[in-house]
Amino acid sequence: MSQILTPQQVTPALQRKLASTLFISASIFSAAQIATFALLPIVSVELGGSDAMAGIPATMGQIGHAVAAYPIGWAMDRWGRRAGLCLGLLVAMSGALLNGFAINIESFVILCLGAALFGVGRATSEQARFAAAEIQLPANRAKAIGTIVFAGTVGAIVGPLLIAPSGNLVESYGLNPQIGPFAVGAIFAYAAFLLLFFFLRPDPMRIGHALSHLDHDADADISLRSARPLREVFARWDVRLAVLSMVIGQLVMTMLMVITPVHMNNSALGTEALGWVFMAHTLGMFGLSAFTGRMVDRIGRTTTIVLGCVILIASAILAPLSATVPLLIVALFLLGLGWNLCFIAGSSMLSSALRAVERGRVQGANETLVAAAAGGGSFSTGIIYAAGGLATLSLVGIALSAILLAMTIWYITYQRGAARRADLSNTA
């Protein structure tokens, strides 16, 4: 580790520089993700020879995401956030290049391998929000996380615009135009890597160590040298609630989002308006993230999770009742917004519950659980829909959201009771 920073050296200008570096890098990589993700199912069917193969590479990506998240987090605790983030981006670049190579030689197996490697890169990039939180004091962490999540909006806008031009460019060199988006994905991943490698200095972990002396944490001195076992960390109810808010929010959103195109087709709503529906959903997921972060810092994390649960429930109620496209647009916007509130509030709560030297490991374990929830949601949604339609799927979403809502209300009540008992004890 380099020379230890003092709290006085962590200036607002330094925090802005690191935050800007993380935001720009996340924006670049999000564009790479969207550009490649949009084309992956089509390529999967062509190389796999069947519609049944459409989701297999994407599932491999989720597996890569889930498997890599904890080891990457462990590496970040050992060698720093910058090293872990840079390593993940290089792996993502390799995955995108491998996908392009798979298209060129028409190999479905190599396509799956490339998708898995790109999933490893996603597992790393999504921990950038925790690095952004680490360079701030607790009062500003949710705002920092919201800003990084907002980078997904850049990807949602820029990514699709890259598909056609990149295809035309590689076609002019005599290559399959489908290689284009994957080539752009590799270039963008490398650009994000270079940005972090040269400008994410000093390492956010060093900033976190310095700020631990100012965050009024009773364990501040211990946090510089002692990491708790995972079992001890996950025994804390604030950690459990934080993780559960992200896992359940991801699960409910994935189940309803994935089945929406099928529902529109089966309900005679047509698929022509699918772009508008998913534009609204993306806006709900990412577009208001900067506002969400500020709101979390102002009204509190648990209150925001409660609001997120209510919005998820409203979306799940509205979705099966949406007989027209405008209603479905509203339902999918609310679905994305509910996820956004639970995700940002949960991320902020988890970041503040951890000591500086253990954040990488625990946050990596959390990302594994979130990725597993996304994979489980993708896998189960078709089965549930086939068995009982969108109404049954919505009931599952309502039940899961209600569980999170009940746990959050219990936690708020428990915390208030503990605070009253502490006041009475101090008065006595």
C-alpha positions in Angstrom: 0.0 0.0 0.0 1.3 3.5 -0.8 1.8 6.2 1.8 -1.2 6.5 4.1 -3.4 9.5 3.4 -4.6 11.8 6.1 -8.2 13.1 6.2 -6.9 16.6 5.4 -5.5 15.4 2.1 -8.9 14.2 1.0 -10.0 17.5 -0.6 -13.3 18.1 -2.4 -11.3 18.6 -5.6 -9.8 15.2 -5.2 -13.2 13.6 -4.5 -14.6 15.3 -7.6 -11.8 14.1 -9.8 -12.1 10.4 -8.7 -15.9 10.6 -8.9 -15.8 12.0 -12.4 -13.3 9.3 -13.5 -15.6 6.6 -12.1 -18.7 8.1 -13.8 -17.1 8.5 -17.2 -15.6 5.0 -17.1 -19.0 3.5 -16.1 -20.7 5.5 -18.8 -18.3 4.2 -21.5 -18.6 0.6 -20.3 -22.4 0.8 -20.1 -22.5 1.8 -23.7 -20.3 -1.3 -24.5 -22.7 -3.5 -22.6 -25.9 -2.3 -24.3 -24.3 -2.4 -27.8 -23.3 -6.1 -27.3 -26.3 -7.2 -25.3 -28.8 -6.1 -27.9 -27.3 -8.3 -30.6 -26.3 -11.3 -28.5 -29.7 -13.2 -28.6 -29.8 -12.9 -32.4 -26.3 -14.2 -32.8 -27.1 -16.9 -30.3 -30.0 -18.2 -32.4 -28.0 -18.1 -35.6 -24.9 -19.9 -34.2 -26.9 -22.3 -32.0 -29.3 -23.2 -34.8 -32.5 -22.9 -32.7 -34.6 -20.3 -30.9 -34.0 -22.4 -27.7 -30.4 -21.3 -27.8 -31.3 -17.6 -27.6 -30.7 -17.2 -23.8 -27.8 -19.6 -23.2 -24.9 -17.2 -23.8 -26.7 -14.6 -21.7 -27.1 -17.2 -19.0 -23.4 -17.9 -19.2 -22.8 -14.2 -18.8 -24.9 -14.3 -15.5 -22.9 -17.3 -14.4 -19.6 -15.5 -15.1 -21.0 -12.5 -13.2 -22.0 -14.5 -10.2 -18.9 -16.7 -10.0 -16.4 -13.8 -10.4 -18.0 -11.1 -8.1 -16.6 -12.4 -4.8 -13.1 -13.2 -6.0 -12.9 -9.8 -7.6 -14.1 -8.2 -4.3 -11.4 -10.2 -2.4 -8.8 -8.9 -4.9 -9.9 -5.4 -4.4 -9.4 -5.7 -0.6 -5.9 -7.0 -1.2 -4.7 -4.9 -4.1 -7.1 -2.0 -4.2 -10.2 -0.9 -6.1 -8.3 0.4 -9.1 -6.5 -2.9 -9.7 -9.8 -4.9 -9.4 -11.8 -2.6 -11.7 -9.0 -2.5 -14.3 -8.6 -6.3 -14.3 -12.4 -6.8 -14.8 -12.4 -4.4 -17.8 -9.6 -6.2 -19.4 -11.4 -9.5 -19.0 -14.6 -7.9 -20.5 -12.5 -6.7 -23.4 -11.2 -10.2 -23.9 -14.8 -11.5 -23.8 -16.0 -9.0 -26.5 -13.1 -9.9 -28.7 -13.8 -13.6 -28.3 -17.5 -13.0 -29.2 -16.4 -11.3 -32.4 -14.0 -14.2 -33.1 -16.9 -16.7 -32.5 -19.0 -14.9 -35.1 -16.2 -15.0 -37.6 -15.7 -18.8 -37.2 -19.3 -19.5 -36.4 -18.7 -21.2 -33.1 -21.5 -21.2 -30.5 -19.3 -22.7 -27.8 -16.8 -19.9 -28.1 -19.7 -17.4 -28.1 -20.8 -18.8 -24.8 -17.2 -18.5 -23.4 -16.9 -14.9 -24.6 -20.3 -14.1 -22.9 -19.1 -15.6 -19.7 -15.9 -13.5 -19.7 -17.9 -10.4 -20.5 -20.1 -11.3 -17.5 -16.9 -11.3 -15.3 -16.3 -7.8 -16.5 -19.8 -6.8 -15.6 -19.4 -8.2 -12.1 -16.4 -5.9 -11.7 -17.9 -2.8 -13.3 -21.0 -2.9 -11.1 -18.8 -2.6 -8.0 -17.7 0.9 -9.3 -20.7 2.3 -7.4 -19.2 1.1 -4.1 -15.8 2.7 -5.0 -17.7 6.0 -5.6 -19.3 5.7 -2.2 -16.0 4.9 -0.5 -14.5 8.3 -1.4 -17.4 10.1 0.4 -18.6 10.4 4.0 -21.8 8.5 4.9 -24.0 11.6 4.4 -23.0 11.7 0.7 -22.7 8.0 -0.2 -26.1 7.5 -1.6 -25.7 10.5 -3.9 -22.4 9.1 -5.2 -24.0 5.7 -5.8 -26.9 7.2 -7.6 -24.6 9.2 -9.9 -22.8 6.0 -11.0 -26.1 4.1 -11.5 -27.2 7.1 -13.7 -24.3 6.2 -16.0 -26.5 3.4 -17.2 -28.6 6.0 -18.9 -25.7 7.0 -21.1 -25.3 3.3 -22.2 -29.0 3.0 -22.9 -28.9 6.0 -25.2 -25.5 5.6 -26.9 -25.3 1.8 -27.0 -28.1 1.2 -29.5 -26.8 4.0 -31.7 -23.5 2.2 -32.1 -24.9 -1.0 -33.6 -25.6 0.0 -37.2 -22.5 2.2 -37.8 -20.1 -0.3 -36.2 -21.7 -3.1 -38.4 -21.2 -1.0 -41.5 -17.7 -0.2 -40.6 -16.5 -3.8 -40.2 -18.5 -4.9 -43.2 -16.4 -2.4 -45.3 -13.4 -4.5 -44.3 -15.1 -7.7 -45.6 -16.2 -9.0 -42.2 -19.6 -10.1 -40.8 -21.4 -6.9 -39.8 -22.5 -8.6 -36.6 -18.9 -8.4 -35.4 -19.1 -4.6 -35.3 -20.9 -4.1 -31.9 -18.6 -6.6 -30.2 -15.6 -4.8 -31.7 -16.9 -1.5 -30.3 -17.6 -3.2 -27.0 -13.9 -4.3 -26.8 -12.7 -0.8 -27.7 -14.9 0.8 -25.2 -13.9 -1.6 -22.4 -10.3 -0.9 -23.2 -11.0 2.9 -23.1 -12.6 2.5 -19.7 -9.6 0.5 -18.5 -7.2 3.2 -19.6 -9.2 5.9 -17.9 -9.2 4.1 -14.6 -5.6 3.0 -14.9 -4.2 6.5 -15.4 -6.7 8.7 -13.5 -8.2 6.7 -10.6 -5.3 7.8 -8.3 -5.1 7.7 -5.3 -7.0 4.4 -5.0 -10.5 4.8 -3.5 -9.6 2.3 -0.8 -6.9 4.7 0.5 -9.5 7.4 0.6 -11.9 5.1 2.5 -9.2 4.4 5.1 -8.5 8.1 5.5 -12.2 9.0 5.8 -12.9 6.2 8.3 -11.4 8.6 11.0 -14.1 11.2 10.2 -17.3 9.1 9.8 -18.0 8.9 13.6 -17.6 5.1 13.5 -16.7 3.6 16.8 -14.7 1.0 15.0 -12.7 3.5 12.9 -9.3 2.6 14.3 -10.1 -1.2 14.1 -11.4 -0.8 10.5 -7.9 0.0 9.3 -6.5 -3.3 10.3 -9.3 -5.9 11.1 -11.7 -7.4 8.6 -14.5 -9.5 10.1 -15.5 -12.9 8.8 -18.4 -13.0 6.4 -20.6 -14.8 8.9 -20.1 -12.0 11.4 -20.8 -9.3 8.9 -24.0 -11.0 7.6 -25.2 -11.4 11.2 -25.9 -7.7 11.3 -29.5 -6.8 10.4 -28.6 -3.7 8.5 -26.4 -5.8 6.2 -29.1 -8.4 5.8 -31.7 -5.7 4.9 -29.3 -3.9 2.5 -28.5 -7.2 0.6 -32.2 -8.3 0.7 -33.3 -5.0 -0.8 -31.0 -5.4 -3.8 -31.7 -9.1 -4.2 -35.5 -8.9 -4.1 -35.6 -5.7 -6.2 -33.5 -7.4 -8.8 -35.5 -10.6 -8.7 -38.9 -8.9 -9.0 -37.7 -6.6 -11.8 -36.1 -9.4 -13.8 -39.1 -11.7 -13.6 -41.5 -9.0 -14.9 -39.2 -7.4 -17.4 -38.1 -10.5 -19.2 -41.6 -11.8 -19.8 -43.0 -8.4 -21.0 -42.3 -9.0 -24.8 -44.0 -12.4 -24.6 -47.0 -10.9 -22.7 -47.3 -8.1 -25.3 -47.3 -10.6 -28.1 -49.8 -13.0 -26.4 -52.1 -10.1 -25.4 -52.4 -8.8 -29.0 -50.6 -5.6 -27.9 -48.1 -6.2 -30.6 -44.3 -5.8 -30.4 -44.1 -2.6 -32.4 -44.4 -0.6 -29.2 -41.8 -2.7 -27.4 -39.1 0.0 -27.8 -41.3 2.6 -26.1 -42.1 0.2 -23.2 -38.4 -0.6 -22.6 -37.4 3.0 -23.0 -39.8 3.9 -20.2 -38.4 1.0 -18.1 -34.8 2.1 -18.7 -35.8 5.6 -17.7 -37.2 4.3 -14.4 -34.1 2.2 -13.8 -31.4 4.8 -14.5 -32.8 8.2 -15.5 -33.7 9.4 -12.0 -30.7 7.9 -10.2 -29.0 11.2 -9.4 -32.2 12.4 -7.8 -32.7 9.1 -6.0 -29.2 9.3 -4.4 -30.0 12.8 -3.1 -33.3 11.6 -1.8 -31.8 8.7 0.1 -29.3 11.0 1.8 -32.2 13.3 2.7 -35.0 11.0 3.9 -33.0 7.9 4.8 -32.2 4.5 3.4 -35.0 2.5 5.1 -37.7 5.1 4.1 -36.5 4.9 0.5 -36.6 1.1 0.6 -40.2 1.2 1.9 -41.1 3.6 -1.0 -39.4 1.3 -3.5 -41.3 -1.7 -2.2 -44.6 0.1 -2.5 -43.8 1.1 -6.1 -42.7 -2.5 -7.0 -46.1 -3.7 -5.6 -48.0 -1.0 -7.6 -46.1 -2.1 -10.8 -46.9 -5.8 -10.2 -50.6 -5.0 -9.7 -50.8 -2.8 -12.8 -48.9 -5.1 -15.2 -51.5 -7.8 -15.6 -54.2 -5.2 -15.8 -52.5 -3.3 -18.6 -54.8 -3.9 -21.5 -53.2 -1.0 -23.5 -49.7 0.0 -24.3 -49.8 3.3 -22.3 -50.7 1.4 -19.2 -47.9 -1.1 -19.7 -45.5 1.8 -20.2 -46.5 3.1 -16.8 -46.2 -0.3 -15.2 -42.7 -0.9 -16.6 -41.6 2.6 -15.7 -42.7 1.9 -12.1 -41.0 -1.4 -12.1 -37.7 0.2 -13.0 -38.2 3.0 -10.5 -38.9 0.6 -7.7 -35.8 -1.3 -8.5 -33.8 1.9 -8.6 -34.9 3.0 -5.1 -34.2 -0.4 -3.5 -30.9 -0.8 -5.3 -29.4 2.6 -4.5 -30.7 2.7 -0.9 -29.5 -0.9 -0.3 -26.1 -0.2 -1.8 -25.7 2.9 0.4 -26.7 1.0 3.5 -24.3 -1.8 2.8 -21.4 0.5 2.1 -21.8 2.4 5.4 -22.2 -0.9 7.4 -18.7 -2.2 6.4 -15.2 -1.5 7.5 -12.8 -0.2 4.9 -10.7 -3.4 4.7 -13.6 -5.7 4.2 -15.8 -3.8 1.7 -14.4 -5.5 -1.4 -15.1 -9.0 -0.1 -18.6 -8.3 1.3 -19.7 -6.2 -1.6 -18.4 -8.9 -4.0 -20.5 -11.5 -2.1 -23.5 -9.2 -2.4 -22.9 -8.9 -6.2 -22.9 -12.7 -6.4 -26.3 -12.8 -4.7 -27.7 -10.1 -7.0 -26.4 -11.8 -10.1 -27.9 -15.1 -8.8 -31.2 -13.4 -8.3 -31.1 -12.0 -11.9 -30.3 -15.5 -13.2 -33.0 -17.1 -11.1 -35.5 -14.5 -12.3 -34.7 -15.1 -15.9 -34.9 -18.9 -15.5 -38.1 -19.0 -13.5 -40.2 -16.3 -15.2 -41.0 -18.4 -18.2 -42.0 -21.4 -16.1 -44.3 -19.4 -13.8 -45.8 -17.5 -16.8 -46.5 -20.8 -18.6 -48.2 -22.2 -15.5 -50.4 -19.3 -14.5 -49.9 -16.3 -16.8 -48.8 -12.8 -15.9 -51.3 -12.6 -13.0 -49.5 -15.4 -11.2 -46.1 -13.9 -12.0 -47.3 -10.6 -10.6 -48.5 -12.3 -7.4 -45.1 -13.7 -6.9 -43.6 -10.2 -7.3 -46.1 -8.8 -4.9 -45.3 -11.5 -2.3 -41.6 -10.9 -2.6 -41.9 -7.1 -2.4 -44.3 -7.5 0.6 -41.7 -9.6 2.5 -39.1 -6.9 1.9 -41.5 -4.2 3.0 -42.4 -6.1 6.2 -38.8 -6.7 7.1 -37.9 -3.0 6.5 -40.8 -1.8 8.7 -39.7 -4.2 11.4 -36.1 -3.0 11.2 -37.3 0.7 11.4 -39.4 -0.2 14.5 -36.5 -2.1 16.1 -34.1 0.8 15.5 -36.5 3.3 17.0 -37.0 1.1 20.0 -33.3 0.6 20.5 -32.8 4.4 20.3 -35.4 5.0 22.9 -33.9 2.4 25.2 -30.5 4.0 24.8 -31.9 7.4 25.6 -33.6 6.1 28.8 -30.3 4.4 29.8 -28.3 7.6 29.3 -30.9 9.6 31.2 -30.8 7.1 34.1 
